[in-house]
Amino acid sequence: MEHSISITTDTGELDALLPMVRSFLEQDIMELTVDGRKVSGFRTPDASSLWIRDHCDMLRTGRYFHADATSVVEHFAETQSATGRIFDYFTTFPEKLPCERENWT
């Protein structure tokens, strides 16, 4: 759900902060189809993958701008092993070789 939020100050010094943060976060949204389901999350600009820790950090503000804040978290939870281990990221192609193939989409 997208919320309408803004910052207005007497001096105007911080008024541009929120639109700037929103612009940064919107550029970092990555959408993939995994097992026939759309998965959407925030990625860091230096990686073409979705990392659970990065997504969760960006989600603190991104949840106010991005309608699908949970599909990537649900994907990580659904792929959790019986021992509790979760992948820390998933991608559609290797970023560095050798790369663990088991967490490619």
DSSP file (Angstrom, degrees, kcal/mol; ACC not computed):
  #  RESIDUE AA STRUCTURE BP1 BP2  ACC     N-H-->O    O-->H-N    N-H-->O    O-->H-N    TCO  KAPPA ALPHA  PHI   PSI    X-CA   Y-CA   Z-CA
    1    1 A M              0   0    0      0, 0.0     2,-0.5     0, 0.0    65,-0.2   0.000 360.0 360.0 360.0 129.0    0.0    0.0    0.0
    2    2 A E        -     0   0    0     63,-0.1     2,-0.3     2,-0.0    63,-0.2  -0.742 360.0-156.0 -90.3 131.4    1.4    3.4   -1.0
    3    3 A H        -     0   0    0     61,-2.0     2,-0.8    -2,-0.5    61,-0.0  -0.768  16.1-127.7-104.9 150.5    1.1    6.1    1.5
    4    4 A S        +     0   0    0     -2,-0.3     2,-0.3     2,-0.0    61,-0.1  -0.867  45.4 157.3 -97.1 106.4    1.0    9.8    0.9
    5    5 A I        +     0   0    0     -2,-0.8     2,-0.3    59,-0.1    -2,-0.0  -0.927  11.9 169.9-129.3 154.3    3.7   11.3    3.2
    6    6 A S        -     0   0    0     -2,-0.3     2,-0.4     2,-0.0     9,-0.1  -0.977  26.1-132.7-155.0 164.5    5.7   14.5    3.1
    7    7 A I        +     0   0    0      8,-0.3     2,-0.4    -2,-0.3    11,-0.1  -0.994  22.1 178.0-123.5 128.0    8.0   16.7    5.1
    8    8 A T        -     0   0    0     -2,-0.4     2,-0.3     8,-0.0    -2,-0.0  -0.988   6.1-179.3-131.6 123.6    7.4   20.4    5.4
    9    9 A T        -     0   0    0     -2,-0.4     6,-0.1     1,-0.1    -2,-0.0  -0.800  37.9-118.3-119.3 161.8    9.7   22.6    7.6
   10   10 A D  S    S+     0   0    0     -2,-0.3    -1,-0.1     1,-0.2     0, 0.0   0.864 116.9  37.9 -64.7 -36.4    9.8   26.2    8.4
   11   11 A T  S    S-     0   0    0     -3,-0.0    -1,-0.2     1,-0.0    -3,-0.0   0.680  99.5-133.6 -90.7 -19.0   13.2   26.7    6.8
   12   12 A G    >   +     0   0    0      1,-0.0     3,-0.6     3,-0.0     4,-0.4   0.450  68.1 125.4  81.7  -0.4   12.7   24.3    3.9
   13   13 A E  T 3  S+     0   0    0      1,-0.2     3,-0.2     2,-0.1    -1,-0.0   0.828  80.4  31.1 -63.8 -32.8   16.1   22.6    4.5
   14   14 A L  T >> S+     0   0    0      1,-0.1     3,-1.5     2,-0.1     4,-0.6   0.412  89.9  99.0-105.3   1.1   14.6   19.1    4.8
   15   15 A D  T <4 S+     0   0    0     -3,-0.6    -8,-0.3     1,-0.3     3,-0.2   0.815  85.5  47.7 -60.6 -31.8   11.7   19.4    2.4
   16   16 A A  T 3> S+     0   0    0     -4,-0.4     4,-1.8    -3,-0.2    -1,-0.3   0.546  91.1  85.6 -85.8  -7.5   13.6   17.7   -0.5
   17   17 A L  H <> S+     0   0    0     -3,-1.5     4,-2.6     1,-0.2     5,-0.2   0.945  88.0  46.5 -61.9 -51.3   14.8   14.8    1.7
   18   18 A L  H  X S+     0   0    0     -4,-0.6     4,-2.8     1,-0.2     5,-0.2   0.923 112.4  48.3 -62.6 -47.2   11.8   12.6    1.3
   19   19 A P  H  > S+     0   0    0      0, 0.0     4,-2.1     0, 0.0    -1,-0.2   0.872 112.9  51.1 -60.5 -33.4   11.4   12.9   -2.5
   20   20 A M  H  X S+     0   0    0     -4,-1.8     4,-2.3     2,-0.2    -2,-0.2   0.932 111.4  45.8 -68.0 -45.7   15.1   12.2   -2.8
   21   21 A V  H  X S+     0   0    0     -4,-2.6     4,-2.6     1,-0.2     5,-0.2   0.918 112.3  51.8 -63.0 -43.2   14.9    9.1   -0.7
   22   22 A R  H  X S+     0   0    0     -4,-2.8     4,-2.6    -5,-0.2    -1,-0.2   0.918 109.2  50.5 -59.5 -43.7   11.9    7.9   -2.6
   23   23 A S  H  X S+     0   0    0     -4,-2.1     4,-1.5    -5,-0.2    -1,-0.2   0.917 110.9  48.7 -61.5 -44.8   13.7    8.4   -5.9
   24   24 A F  H  X S+     0   0    0     -4,-2.3     4,-0.6     1,-0.2     3,-0.3   0.942 114.2  45.6 -59.4 -48.5   16.7    6.4   -4.7
   25   25 A L  H >< S+     0   0    0     -4,-2.6     3,-1.1     1,-0.2    -2,-0.2   0.881 107.8  55.9 -66.9 -39.1   14.5    3.6   -3.4
   26   26 A E  H >< S+     0   0    0     -4,-2.6     3,-0.9     1,-0.3    -1,-0.2   0.839 105.5  53.5 -62.8 -31.7   12.3    3.4   -6.5
   27   27 A Q  H 3< S+     0   0    0     -4,-1.5    -1,-0.3    -3,-0.3    -2,-0.2   0.678 105.6  56.1 -73.3 -17.0   15.5    3.0   -8.6
   28   28 A D  T << S+     0   0    0     -3,-1.1    15,-2.9    -4,-0.6     2,-0.4   0.298  76.6 116.7-100.5   8.3   16.4    0.0   -6.4
   29   29 A I  E <   -A   42   0A   0     -3,-0.9     2,-0.4    13,-0.2    13,-0.2  -0.644  43.9-169.6 -79.7 131.0   13.3   -2.1   -6.9
   30   30 A M  E     -A   41   0A   0     11,-3.3    11,-2.3    -2,-0.4     2,-0.5  -0.984   3.2-164.7-122.3 131.0   13.9   -5.4   -8.6
   31   31 A E  E     +A   40   0A   0     -2,-0.4     2,-0.3     9,-0.2     9,-0.2  -0.965  14.1 167.7-119.8 130.7   11.1   -7.6   -9.8
   32   32 A L  E     -A   39   0A   0      7,-3.0     7,-3.3    -2,-0.5     2,-0.6  -0.895  33.6-126.5-132.2 160.9   11.6  -11.3  -10.7
   33   33 A T  E     -A   38   0A   0     -2,-0.3     2,-0.5     5,-0.2     5,-0.2  -0.966  29.9-178.4-109.7 119.2    9.4  -14.2  -11.4
   34   34 A V  E >  S-A   37   0A   0      3,-3.0     3,-2.1    -2,-0.6    71,-0.0  -0.974  70.4 -17.7-122.0 120.9   10.3  -17.2   -9.3
   35   35 A D  T 3  S-     0   0    0     -2,-0.5    -1,-0.2    70,-0.4     3,-0.1   0.868 129.7 -51.7  51.2  40.2    8.4  -20.5   -9.7
   36   36 A G  T 3  S+     0   0    0      1,-0.2     2,-0.4    -3,-0.1    -1,-0.3   0.456 118.0 108.6  80.9   1.5    5.6  -18.6  -11.5
   37   37 A R  E <  S-A   34   0A   0     -3,-2.1    -3,-3.0    34,-0.0     2,-0.4  -0.899  71.7-117.6-114.5 142.5    5.2  -15.9   -8.8
   38   38 A K  E     -A   33   0A   0     -2,-0.4     2,-0.4    -5,-0.2    -5,-0.2  -0.604  30.6-171.1 -74.2 129.3    6.2  -12.3   -8.9
   39   39 A V  E     -A   32   0A   0     -7,-3.3    -7,-3.0    -2,-0.4     2,-0.4  -0.994   4.7-177.8-124.2 128.5    8.8  -11.4   -6.3
   40   40 A S  E     +A   31   0A   0     -2,-0.4    32,-1.0    -9,-0.2     2,-0.3  -0.986  13.2 140.9-132.0 134.3    9.7   -7.8   -5.7
   41   41 A G  E     -A   30   0A   0    -11,-2.3   -11,-3.3    -2,-0.4     2,-0.4  -0.967  48.4 -85.4-159.9 175.1   12.2   -6.3   -3.4
   42   42 A F  E     -A   29   0A   0     -2,-0.3     9,-0.4   -13,-0.2     2,-0.3  -0.745  40.2-172.4 -91.3 135.0   14.8   -3.6   -2.9
   43   43 A R        -     0   0    0    -15,-2.9     7,-0.1    -2,-0.4     5,-0.1  -0.847  28.9-105.9-120.4 159.9   18.4   -4.3   -4.0
   44   44 A T    >   -     0   0    0      5,-0.3     3,-1.9    -2,-0.3     5,-0.2  -0.607  33.7-116.9 -80.6 149.3   21.6   -2.4   -3.6
   45   45 A P  T 3  S+     0   0    0      0, 0.0    -1,-0.1     0, 0.0    -2,-0.0   0.724 111.8  57.4 -61.0 -20.6   22.8   -0.5   -6.7
   46   46 A D  T 3  S+     0   0    0      1,-0.0     2,-0.4     2,-0.0    -2,-0.0   0.370 102.7  60.6 -92.8   6.6   25.9   -2.6   -6.9
   47   47 A A    <   -     0   0    0     -3,-1.9     2,-0.1     2,-0.1     4,-0.1  -0.995  60.5-153.0-138.3 138.4   24.2   -6.0   -7.1
   48   48 A S  S    S+     0   0    0     -2,-0.4    44,-0.6    45,-0.1     2,-0.3  -0.251  77.2  77.5 -97.7  44.6   21.7   -7.6   -9.5
   49   49 A S  E    S-B   91   0B   0     -5,-0.2     2,-0.6    42,-0.1    -5,-0.3  -0.922  82.3-110.0-144.4 166.5   20.3   -9.8   -6.8
   50   50 A L  E     -B   90   0B   0     40,-2.5    40,-1.6    -2,-0.3     2,-0.4  -0.921  29.5-168.0-106.9 117.7   17.9   -9.6   -3.8
   51   51 A W  E  >  -B   89   0B   0     -2,-0.6     4,-2.6    -9,-0.4    38,-0.3  -0.886  20.0-140.9-104.3 131.9   19.6   -9.8   -0.4
   52   52 A I  H  > S+     0   0    0     36,-2.1     4,-2.4    -2,-0.4     5,-0.2   0.894 101.6  49.0 -61.0 -41.4   17.3  -10.3    2.6
   53   53 A R  H  > S+     0   0    0     35,-0.5     4,-2.1     2,-0.2    -1,-0.2   0.927 112.9  46.0 -67.8 -43.9   19.4   -8.0    4.8
   54   54 A D  H  > S+     0   0    0      2,-0.2     4,-2.5     1,-0.2     5,-0.2   0.936 113.2  50.3 -62.3 -45.6   19.5   -5.1    2.2
   55   55 A H  H  X S+     0   0    0     -4,-2.6     4,-2.0     1,-0.2    -2,-0.2   0.931 110.7  48.9 -58.4 -46.3   15.8   -5.4    1.5
   56   56 A C  H  X S+     0   0    0     -4,-2.4     4,-0.6    -5,-0.2    -1,-0.2   0.881 111.1  49.8 -64.2 -37.9   14.9   -5.3    5.2
   57   57 A D  H >< S+     0   0    0     -4,-2.1     3,-0.8     1,-0.2     4,-0.3   0.928 115.3  42.9 -65.0 -43.8   17.1   -2.2    5.8
   58   58 A M  H >X S+     0   0    0     -4,-2.5     4,-3.0     1,-0.2     3,-1.1   0.758 102.0  70.8 -72.8 -24.3   15.6   -0.4    2.8
   59   59 A L  H 3X S+     0   0    0     -4,-2.0     4,-1.8     1,-0.2    -1,-0.2   0.742  78.1  77.9 -65.9 -23.7   12.1   -1.6    3.8
   60   60 A R  H << S+     0   0    0     -3,-0.8    -1,-0.2    -4,-0.6    -2,-0.2   0.867 119.0  11.8 -55.5 -36.6   12.1    0.7    6.9
   61   61 A T  H X4 S+     0   0    0     -3,-1.1     3,-2.0    -4,-0.3     4,-0.3   0.735 121.5  67.5-105.7 -37.0   11.4    3.6    4.5
   62   62 A G  H >X S+     0   0    0     -4,-3.0     4,-2.5     1,-0.3     3,-1.9   0.743  83.8  74.0 -59.6 -25.8   10.5    1.8    1.3
   63   63 A R  T 3< S+     0   0    0     -4,-1.8    -1,-0.3     1,-0.3     6,-0.1   0.753  92.4  56.9 -61.8 -21.2    7.3    0.3    2.8
   64   64 A Y  T <4 S+     0   0    0     -3,-2.0   -61,-2.0    -5,-0.1    -1,-0.3   0.635 118.8  29.9 -82.0 -13.4    5.8    3.8    2.5
   65   65 A F  T <4 S+     0   0    0     -3,-1.9     2,-0.5    -4,-0.3    -2,-0.2   0.642 107.2  69.6-117.1 -22.7    6.5    3.9   -1.3
   66   66 A H     <  -     0   0    0     -4,-2.5     3,-0.2   -65,-0.2    -1,-0.1  -0.888  58.9-155.9-112.9 123.8    6.3    0.3   -2.6
   67   67 A A  S    S+     0   0    0     -2,-0.5     2,-0.8     1,-0.2     3,-0.2   0.779  88.8  54.3 -67.9 -27.2    3.1   -1.6   -2.7
   68   68 A D        +     0   0    0      1,-0.2    -1,-0.2     2,-0.1     4,-0.2  -0.721  59.3 144.1-111.1  82.0    4.7   -5.0   -2.6
   69   69 A A        +     0   0    0     -2,-0.8     4,-0.2    -3,-0.2    -1,-0.2   0.540  69.4  45.8 -93.0  -8.0    6.9   -4.9    0.5
   70   70 A T  S  > S+     0   0    0     -3,-0.2     4,-2.8     2,-0.1     5,-0.2   0.663  81.1  85.1-114.3 -18.1    6.4   -8.6    1.5
   71   71 A S  H  > S+     0   0    0      1,-0.2     4,-2.1     2,-0.2   -30,-0.1   0.872  95.4  47.7 -60.0 -37.3    6.8  -10.9   -1.5
   72   72 A V  H  > S+     0   0    0    -32,-1.0     4,-2.1    -4,-0.2    -1,-0.2   0.892 112.1  49.3 -70.6 -37.4   10.6  -11.1   -1.2
   73   73 A V  H  > S+     0   0    0     -4,-0.2     4,-2.2     2,-0.2    -2,-0.2   0.915 111.3  50.4 -65.0 -41.9   10.4  -11.8    2.5
   74   74 A E  H  X S+     0   0    0     -4,-2.8     4,-2.7     2,-0.2    -2,-0.2   0.885 107.7  54.0 -62.2 -38.8    7.8  -14.5    1.9
   75   75 A H  H  X S+     0   0    0     -4,-2.1     4,-1.5    -5,-0.2    -2,-0.2   0.935 109.2  47.2 -61.9 -46.0   10.1  -16.1   -0.8
   76   76 A F  H  < S+     0   0    0     -4,-2.1    11,-0.2     1,-0.2    -1,-0.2   0.907 113.7  48.7 -62.1 -40.6   13.0  -16.3    1.7
   77   77 A A  H >< S+     0   0    0     -4,-2.2     3,-1.2     1,-0.2    -2,-0.2   0.902 109.3  52.3 -65.8 -40.6   10.7  -17.8    4.3
   78   78 A E  H 3< S+     0   0    0     -4,-2.7    -1,-0.2     1,-0.3    -2,-0.2   0.764 110.5  48.1 -68.2 -25.3    9.2  -20.3    1.9
   79   79 A T  T 3< S+     0   0    0     -4,-1.5    -1,-0.3    -3,-0.2    -2,-0.2   0.296  82.3 126.9 -98.7   9.8   12.7  -21.5    0.9
   80   80 A Q    <   -     0   0    0     -3,-1.2     6,-0.2    -4,-0.1     5,-0.1  -0.429  60.4-121.4 -66.3 139.4   13.9  -21.9    4.5
   81   81 A S    >   -     0   0    0      4,-2.9     3,-1.7    -2,-0.1    -1,-0.1  -0.290  23.1-105.3 -78.7 167.1   15.4  -25.3    5.2
   82   82 A A  T 3  S+     0   0    0      1,-0.3    -1,-0.1     2,-0.1    -2,-0.1   0.749 121.8  57.5 -63.2 -23.8   14.1  -27.7    7.9
   83   83 A T  T 3  S-     0   0    0      2,-0.1    -1,-0.3     1,-0.0    -3,-0.0   0.506 122.7-104.7 -86.1  -3.6   17.1  -26.8   10.0
   84   84 A G  S <  S+     0   0    0     -3,-1.7    -2,-0.1     1,-0.3     2,-0.1   0.301  73.2 140.7 101.4  -9.3   16.2  -23.1    9.9
   85   85 A R        -     0   0    0     -5,-0.1    -4,-2.9    -6,-0.0     2,-0.3  -0.421  29.1-170.1 -69.2 140.0   18.8  -21.9    7.4
   86   86 A I        -     0   0    0     -6,-0.2     2,-0.1    -2,-0.1    -6,-0.1  -0.953  28.2-108.2-125.0 151.4   17.8  -19.4    4.8
   87   87 A F        -     0   0    0     -2,-0.3   -35,-0.1   -11,-0.2     3,-0.1  -0.496  20.2-144.3 -67.9 145.9   19.6  -18.1    1.8
   88   88 A D  S    S+     0   0    0      1,-0.2   -36,-2.1    -2,-0.1   -35,-0.5   0.666  77.1   0.9 -87.8 -15.7   20.9  -14.6    2.2
   89   89 A Y  E     -B   51   0B   0    -38,-0.3     2,-0.3   -37,-0.1   -38,-0.2  -0.979  57.4-154.1-156.1 167.1   20.2  -13.7   -1.4
   90   90 A F  E     +B   50   0B   0    -40,-1.6   -40,-2.5    -2,-0.3     2,-0.3  -0.983  16.5 174.5-144.4 155.7   18.9  -15.0   -4.7
   91   91 A T  E     -Bc  49 104B   0     12,-1.2    14,-3.1    -2,-0.3   -42,-0.1  -0.887  37.8-125.9-149.1 171.9   19.6  -14.0   -8.3
   92   92 A T  S    S+     0   0    0    -44,-0.6    12,-0.1    -2,-0.3   -43,-0.1   0.485  95.0  17.9-104.0  -6.3   18.9  -14.9  -11.9
   93   93 A F  S    S-     0   0    0    -45,-0.2    -1,-0.2    12,-0.0     2,-0.1  -0.982  93.4 -84.2-158.0 157.6   22.5  -15.2  -12.9
   94   94 A P        -     0   0    0      0, 0.0     3,-0.1     0, 0.0     5,-0.0  -0.419  29.0-173.9 -70.6 139.3   25.9  -15.5  -11.2
   95   95 A E  S    S+     0   0    0      1,-0.4     2,-0.4    -2,-0.1     4,-0.0   0.789  76.8  15.7 -96.0 -37.6   27.6  -12.4  -10.0
   96   96 A K  S    S-     0   0    0      2,-0.0    -1,-0.4     0, 0.0     0, 0.0  -0.997  93.3 -96.9-135.8 138.8   30.9  -13.9   -9.0
   97   97 A L  S    S+     0   0    0     -2,-0.4     2,-0.1    -3,-0.1     3,-0.0  -0.839 104.4  40.5-101.6 143.1   32.2  -17.3   -9.9
   98   98 A P  S    S+     0   0    0      0, 0.0     2,-0.4     0, 0.0    -1,-0.1   0.619  86.1 172.1 -73.0 151.8   32.1  -19.8   -8.4
   99   99 A C        -     0   0    0     -2,-0.1     2,-0.7    -4,-0.0    -2,-0.1  -0.958  41.0-105.0-129.5 144.6   28.6  -19.1   -7.3
  100  100 A E    >   -     0   0    0     -2,-0.4     3,-1.0     1,-0.2    -3,-0.0  -0.574  28.8-163.9 -70.5 113.2   26.1  -21.2   -5.5
  101  101 A R  G >  S+     0   0    0     -2,-0.7     3,-1.9     1,-0.2    -1,-0.2   0.745  75.4  77.9 -69.6 -23.2   23.6  -22.4   -8.1
  102  102 A E  G 3  S+     0   0    0      1,-0.3    -1,-0.2     3,-0.1    -2,-0.1   0.688  93.5  48.3 -68.6 -16.0   21.0  -23.5   -5.6
  103  103 A N  G <  S+     0   0    0     -3,-1.0   -12,-1.2     2,-0.0    -1,-0.3   0.141  83.0 113.0-110.8  22.8   19.8  -20.0   -4.9
  104  104 A W  B <    c   91   0B   0     -3,-1.9   -12,-0.2   -14,-0.2    -3,-0.0  -0.629 360.0 360.0 -80.0 151.2   19.4  -18.9   -8.5
  105  105 A T              0   0    0    -14,-3.1   -70,-0.4    -2,-0.2   -13,-0.2   0.497 360.0 360.0 -72.0 360.0   15.8  -18.2   -9.6
